Structure formats: C-alpha cells, structure tokens
C-alpha cells in the first residue's frame, strides 16, 4: 500500500491487479538486469527480480511521502538496487534534504555505517537514530577506515562534481553515485547545477574559458569552464554510466536527474 495522508502524491497512483503488477515489474527487471549486468556483472536475473519486488514492498513505507527537490520513485528504485547489489559496509551521503535517501540506504544496507552530511538540516523530516548526521560539508571529515571495495559515496548536494571526485579519491573511496549529473545544455533546469558535472568533464565540445549562461526562473546564471580542473578530475575516473530513465515504463513523471555511477581509478 502507498503511504497514507495528504503528502502521498508521489506513487499515489499504482496498479493493483496482480497480473498487471507483474507485467510492469517484469519490464523493470528487463531494464535493471541489462544495465546492472553490464555495470556490476550482476548476471543472476532472479536476484534482480527479487530486488525489484523488495523495492516495491519498501517504497510505500517511506517516511517522506512527497520528496520534491530530492530523490523520488525512479532514483530510489535505482539507488535501492545499486546498494543491494554492491552491499557496502560504509555509506557516505552528501546532501540529505528531507532524509528520504538516508532512510532508503538503511533499508538496503541494515548493517552498514552511514554518515549523512548537509550544511543545514532545517528541511530534515526523518532522522534515523542509527545514522550519524553531520551539519557541515563532508570535506573536512576524517573517516576511521575506508575499504575501497566496500565503501560508497552518494552526492546530491549541488556542489562542483569535479571537486567531489578529487575529495572522494583522496579519502580512499572508489565507488560514487552522483545525482544531478546534467549535460551542459540542460543545466538550466537545475537552478544551481553541480558544475562541472561528471558529464561536462567528458564533453569535448567545451572550450577553455568558455562562458556558459542560462536563466533560472528569471534570474541570470553563468559558469566558466576550467579545462585544467576538468582534466584533473577526469583522470581519476575509470568509468561512469547514467542510470536509465524509467518514466516511459512507469508513467511516473518528474525531472530526469541523470543519476550516475562513477568508478574511480585505484592509483
């Protein structure tokens, strides 16, 4: 069942007849299996199907019924499947908003150590007592130990993603998830984009010193491309992939946030 109450507009419309519930889930399994097999070598389709069913059981129980400005159905779907597949023992979240993804991470990884960072918690709706919350940027925080193979960072903080790549690599993290990884020609829809985004680091059309200008709700914005910054961060990235857009399958609308997987180099 979806969450009760007036705040339940996200995922308030859904299929009930079991035959067609299964059809939708099978379509989602097809996409998830193909993507995760290529990305993480997850080849056991029944496992992916079980995780999809698990997500549909968990998501209606979320403590934040409407999470505009944060991760909603599609992002949460991919985050759940990715974390359950990777099974990290240390999770770092930068950008907490209302607390929905913190809650989701705890459901996906009950035994993991989770650190959630934000410069302010004034928007926080749900706080999990098992999670360490830090009301400041993650940059100056020192972790006791980081196992590169079992640790993960999720950045949804609208901060320069090249900077986050450098910071994460220096701290020993190798697996990163980025929200709002917009291509340069679509940053107008993000207000305060995390420029340069991961996509921009690999955009060979950007020219040194190029000024990018756009308007956000009537306000002029600009960003200047620094090729040296891009080159330094790009050299630390072994692979990155954007999670597939699912709205054509689910008909749940919302801005495509280009949720992305990034694997950093070891050395």
C-alpha positions in Angstrom: 0.0 0.0 0.0 1.2 3.6 -0.6 1.7 5.8 2.4 -1.5 7.3 3.9 -2.2 11.0 4.2 -2.2 14.1 2.1 1.5 14.0 1.4 1.2 10.8 -0.6 1.2 12.3 -4.1 4.4 10.6 -5.1 3.4 7.0 -6.1 -0.2 7.6 -5.2 -1.3 6.1 -8.5 -0.4 2.4 -9.0 -1.6 -0.9 -10.5 -3.5 -3.3 -8.2 -4.4 -6.3 -10.4 -1.6 -8.8 -9.7 -1.4 -10.0 -13.3 -0.5 -6.4 -14.5 1.6 -5.6 -11.4 3.8 -8.5 -12.5 3.9 -7.2 -16.1 5.2 -3.8 -15.0 7.7 -5.3 -12.7 9.0 -7.7 -15.4 9.6 -4.7 -17.7 11.5 -3.0 -14.9 13.5 -6.2 -14.3 14.4 -6.3 -18.0 15.9 -2.8 -17.9 17.6 -3.3 -14.5 19.1 -6.7 -15.4 20.6 -5.5 -18.6 22.1 -2.3 -17.0 23.3 -3.9 -13.8 24.8 -6.9 -15.6 26.9 -4.6 -17.7 27.8 -2.3 -14.9 28.3 -4.6 -11.9 28.4 -8.1 -13.5 25.1 -9.0 -11.8 24.1 -11.9 -14.1 21.5 -13.7 -11.9 18.2 -12.4 -13.2 16.0 -13.9 -10.4 18.2 -11.9 -7.9 17.3 -8.7 -9.8 13.6 -9.7 -9.8 13.7 -10.2 -6.1 15.3 -6.8 -5.5 12.6 -5.2 -7.7 9.9 -6.9 -5.6 11.7 -5.8 -2.5 11.7 -2.2 -3.6 8.0 -2.3 -4.3 7.5 -3.5 -0.7 9.8 -0.9 0.8 9.0 2.2 -1.1 5.3 2.7 0.1 6.6 2.6 3.7 8.9 5.6 3.2 8.6 8.3 5.9 8.6 11.2 3.3 5.5 10.9 1.2 6.3 13.8 -1.2 10.0 14.4 -1.8 10.1 17.2 -4.4 13.6 18.5 -4.5 15.1 15.1 -3.6 15.1 11.5 -4.8 11.7 10.1 -5.8 10.4 6.9 -7.2 12.9 6.4 -10.1 16.0 7.5 -8.3 15.0 5.5 -5.2 14.5 2.4 -7.4 18.0 2.6 -8.8 19.6 3.5 -5.5 18.0 0.6 -3.8 19.0 -1.9 -6.5 22.6 -0.5 -6.7 23.2 -0.6 -2.9 21.7 -4.0 -2.5 24.0 -5.2 -5.3 27.1 -3.5 -4.1 26.4 -4.2 -0.4 28.7 -1.5 1.0 29.7 -1.5 4.7 30.3 2.3 4.7 27.9 4.7 3.0 28.5 8.5 2.8 25.7 10.8 1.8 26.3 14.4 1.0 23.0 16.3 0.6 20.3 15.0 2.9 17.3 17.2 2.2 14.3 15.6 4.0 16.0 12.4 4.8 14.4 10.1 2.3 17.6 8.6 0.8 19.2 8.2 4.3 16.2 6.1 5.2 16.4 4.2 1.9 20.1 3.4 2.5 19.4 2.0 5.9 16.6 -0.3 4.4 19.0 -1.5 1.7 22.0 -2.0 4.0 20.9 -2.6 7.6 24.4 -3.3 8.9 26.3 -0.5 7.1 27.8 2.5 8.8 26.1 5.6 7.3 27.3 9.2 7.6 24.9 11.8 6.2 26.2 15.3 5.6 24.4 18.6 4.9 25.2 22.2 5.6 21.7 22.6 7.1 19.1 20.2 8.5 16.3 22.7 8.5 14.5 20.7 5.8 15.0 17.3 7.6 11.8 15.4 8.1 13.0 11.9 9.0 16.0 11.2 11.3 17.2 7.6 11.8 19.0 7.1 15.2 21.3 4.6 13.6 22.8 7.1 11.2 25.5 9.7 12.0 24.3 13.1 10.9 26.8 15.9 10.3 25.6 19.5 9.8 28.6 20.6 7.7 30.3 19.8 4.5 32.0 16.4 4.3 35.3 17.7 3.0 37.0 18.2 6.4 35.7 14.9 7.9 38.2 12.1 8.6 36.9 8.5 8.4 38.5 5.9 10.7 38.9 3.4 7.8 37.7 3.3 4.2 37.7 -0.1 2.4 37.6 0.9 -1.3 35.9 -2.3 -2.3 33.1 -1.9 0.3 32.5 1.8 0.6 30.3 4.2 -1.4 29.5 7.9 -1.6 26.3 9.4 -2.8 26.5 13.1 -3.8 23.2 15.0 -4.1 24.5 18.4 -2.9 24.7 20.7 -6.0 28.4 21.1 -5.4 31.1 21.0 -8.1 31.3 17.3 -9.0 34.9 17.6 -10.1 35.7 18.7 -6.6 33.8 15.8 -5.1 35.7 13.4 -7.3 39.0 14.7 -6.1 37.9 14.7 -2.4 36.5 11.2 -2.6 39.5 9.8 -4.3 41.8 11.4 -1.7 39.8 9.8 1.1 40.0 6.4 -0.4 36.6 6.0 -2.0 36.3 4.4 -5.4 32.6 3.9 -5.9 30.5 7.0 -6.2 26.9 7.8 -7.1 26.0 11.3 -8.3 22.6 12.9 -8.7 22.0 15.9 -11.0 24.8 14.9 -13.4 23.3 17.2 -16.1 24.8 17.7 -19.6 25.9 21.3 -20.1 23.0 22.1 -22.5 20.4 21.1 -19.8 21.8 22.7 -16.7 19.2 25.5 -17.0 16.7 23.2 -15.4 18.7 22.6 -12.2 18.9 26.1 -10.8 22.2 25.6 -9.0 23.9 22.8 -11.0 26.9 21.0 -9.7 29.1 22.4 -12.4 31.2 21.0 -13.7 29.1 17.8 -13.6 30.6 14.4 -14.5 29.1 14.7 -17.9 30.8 18.0 -18.5 34.2 16.5 -17.6 33.8 14.3 -20.7 32.3 16.9 -23.0 34.9 17.7 -25.6 32.8 20.5 -27.1 33.6 22.7 -24.1 36.3 25.2 -24.8 38.9 26.6 -22.4 37.4 29.6 -20.6 34.1 29.2 -22.3 31.3 31.1 -20.5 28.0 29.2 -20.1 25.0 31.4 -19.4 21.4 30.5 -18.6 18.3 31.8 -16.8 16.8 30.1 -13.8 13.2 31.4 -13.0 14.1 34.7 -14.5 17.5 35.0 -12.8 20.7 35.1 -14.9 23.3 32.5 -14.1 26.7 31.8 -15.5 29.6 29.3 -15.2 33.1 29.4 -16.7 34.7 26.2 -17.9 38.2 25.5 -16.5 39.9 22.8 -18.6 42.6 22.1 -16.0 40.0 21.3 -13.3 38.2 19.1 -15.7 41.3 17.3 -16.8 42.5 16.6 -13.3 39.1 15.1 -12.2 38.6 13.2 -15.4 41.9 11.5 -14.9 40.6 10.0 -11.7 37.5 8.4 -13.3 37.8 4.9 -14.7 34.2 4.6 -15.7 30.9 6.4 -15.5 27.3 5.5 -16.5 24.0 7.2 -16.3 21.2 5.0 -14.9 18.4 4.5 -17.5 15.3 6.8 -17.4 12.2 4.8 -16.4 9.3 7.2 -16.8 8.4 5.7 -20.1 7.7 2.4 -18.3 6.1 3.7 -15.1 4.5 6.9 -16.3 5.6 8.5 -13.1 6.8 11.9 -14.1 9.5 14.1 -12.8 12.7 15.7 -14.0 15.3 13.2 -15.2 18.2 13.9 -12.8 20.8 11.9 -14.6 21.6 9.7 -11.6 25.0 8.3 -12.4 27.5 5.6 -11.3 31.2 6.6 -11.2 34.1 4.2 -10.6 37.4 5.9 -9.7 40.9 4.7 -10.6 42.8 2.8 -7.9 46.1 4.7 -8.1 
